[in-house]
Structure formats: C-alpha cells, structure tokens
Amino acid sequence: PVLSPFLNETGQSSIGRLKEKQAIERIFRQQYRSHPLLIGPAGVGKTALANSCSPKKSVTVNLKLLKGASENQVIYFKQFIQLHKDDIVLILEDLDDVPREFLDRFLSTLDSVSYLGCARKEIDLPPFTPLTLEEPSDQELLEIAKDTFPHVEEEVIKQTISLCKRHLPYQKLPQSLLVILDRAQAFLETQYA
C-alpha cells in the first residue's frame, strides 16, 4: 500500500517489435551501458515493449511520483527493491522529467538490479544505451491488436488503423488504436450484455 502510488507490477505480454526486442536483449548482455533507454513520443509503446522484454516480472516505477514521495516511502521502496532484486526488472518511466541530480542519486542505489528506462527525448546517462522507437508498421499494429483483442475481426482492425492514421494524426500508434478498440469493445459489451 505504501508503494502503490508510484509502483505498478505487470506481467504484460506483447507481440511484434522483434527487431527492437533483439536490440534490447543485446543491450542487456553488454558489459558497459547495459541498461536500455527506450526513446520515443508518448503512445508509441515504450512501456509495453519494456514489459514484454522482461525475462522476469516487471515493475514500472514513476520517478516523478517517487521524487515527491516522503522519506519513509523512499526507504520502503529501496527495501522492496533490495528484497526482490533477483526476481524483477524495473522499468523507469519518464527519465527526462526528473532532475539529473535526483536521477543520478536514484540510479546509484540500484546495485545488482536489472532495469531499463523510458523517455520521450534522448538523455545522456552512463548506464544507458539509447534505442529510439518509431511507430510500428501496419503489420506489427495488426499483430499487436490481434494479440490484445483476439475476438475482433482482422478487417475491423485494419479499418481502425486506417481511421487512426487519418483522423488522429497527433496521437501515436499503437496506443490510439488500442484505446479505440478497447472503448468499442466496452461499448458493445454494455449494449449487448
């Protein structure tokens, strides 16, 4: 309960993005700068990709909230990390939204912990190797949507991708696609339940 405001445990699976997953695996195997930093605009799938690449349970950490946490919450958080360091991979979100001094101090506490970062713009931090993400291809979008919504027909997904690109160019895929399919499914479930 004390950790819940800035900690989110997930076991999310994902399909597609094979090239990026292989790059993340290579970075984790490096001796130097062995922590991937996924860079891309909001909605392009950084956190989902990070969750899907984790060989262990992934725990997403919102550093902006952690920065504003009380001293006791930070102590509990550090104890949690040390207790579970062999069983989890930390996903550090929005690294570009916290001051560098806080980030340096926080990263220094993560000895022997597997972690990767997500940011909207590139930042130079010694433990990280940057990996820029673009929107997935139409085929990857189709695979992601079919994996997430297996009961939705392929043609419906293709049409929704087309509509997202045409009418929501300011929102990034796959997030906009998944939000629309999720809302449509919820609507249909409540209307025809």
WOVENSUL-V251388 format. One record per residue. OMEGA is omega in whole degrees, 0 to 359 (none if undefined). D_FIRST is the distance of its C-alpha to the first C-alpha in whole Angstrom. Layout:
BEGIN
OMEGA:D_FIRST  OMEGA:D_FIRST
END
This chain:
BEGIN
181:0  182:4  191:5  182:5  184:8  183:10  180:10  178:11  180:13  173:16  188:19  174:21  181:25  179:28  180:32  178:34  183:34  181:36  180:37  178:34  178:32  178:35  179:35  179:31  178:32  181:35  178:33  182:31  181:34  176:36  184:36  184:36  187:33  178:31  180:28  172:29  181:28  185:29  177:30  181:31  177:31  176:28  183:28  174:30  181:27  184:26  178:23  178:24  179:27  178:24  184:22  181:25  184:27  177:24  179:26  175:22  180:19  179:18  181:15  182:15  175:14  186:15  177:17  178:18  179:15  179:14  181:17  183:16  177:13  179:14  180:15  179:13  179:10  178:13  178:14  180:11  180:11  177:15  178:14  181:12  181:15  180:18  186:16  189:16  180:19  187:22  187:20  168:18  178:20  172:18  184:19  185:19  172:20  179:22  182:24  181:27  179:25  180:24  183:26  181:28  178:27  181:24  178:24  181:26  181:24  182:21  180:23  179:25  187:22  177:22  177:25  178:25  175:22  178:23  172:22  185:24  176:24  180:25  178:27  178:29  184:32  174:33  182:32  177:34  184:31  182:33  188:30  168:30  183:33  176:33  184:33  180:34  173:33  175:36  179:35  175:36  178:39  179:40  178:40  177:37  179:36  179:37  180:36  182:32  179:33  178:34  182:32  182:29  186:31  183:34  180:35  181:36  182:40  181:41  177:43  179:41  180:38  179:41  179:42  176:39  180:39  179:42  178:41  181:38  184:40  189:43  180:41  185:37  180:39  177:36  184:33  174:33  13:33  185:31  182:28  178:31  183:32  178:29  181:28  179:32  179:32  179:28  179:29  179:33  179:31  178:29  182:32  179:34  180:32  181:32  187:36  181:37  none:34
END
